[in-house]
């Protein structure tokens, strides 16, 4: 398993956490998504490394901005 942490901007509430978790969790190979609302960090556990573009697209779809990998 591979853990990768990303910084996401714009999350302010529990709904934000749910939206990001659902979109990122729907990516093929992703096994777990942990979102820390206070820090804006999203940790993705996956079978193989996931392309940053895929994470960015999912975060975008949820309505937020991926700041960095």
VENDADA-V893606 format. One line per field, one symbol per residue. psi: psi as a letter, one per 30 degrees, with the letter a starting at -180 (. if undefined). burial: 1 if it has 24 or more other C-alpha atoms within 12 Angstrom, else 0. A space follows every 50 residues. Layout:
psi=???
burial=???
//
This chain:
psi=kkkkklkkkfkfleeeeeeeeeeeffkkfkfkkkkjeefgkjkkklelkk keeeeeeeeeefglkkel.
burial=00011111111000011011111110100111111100011111110001 0000110111011111000
//
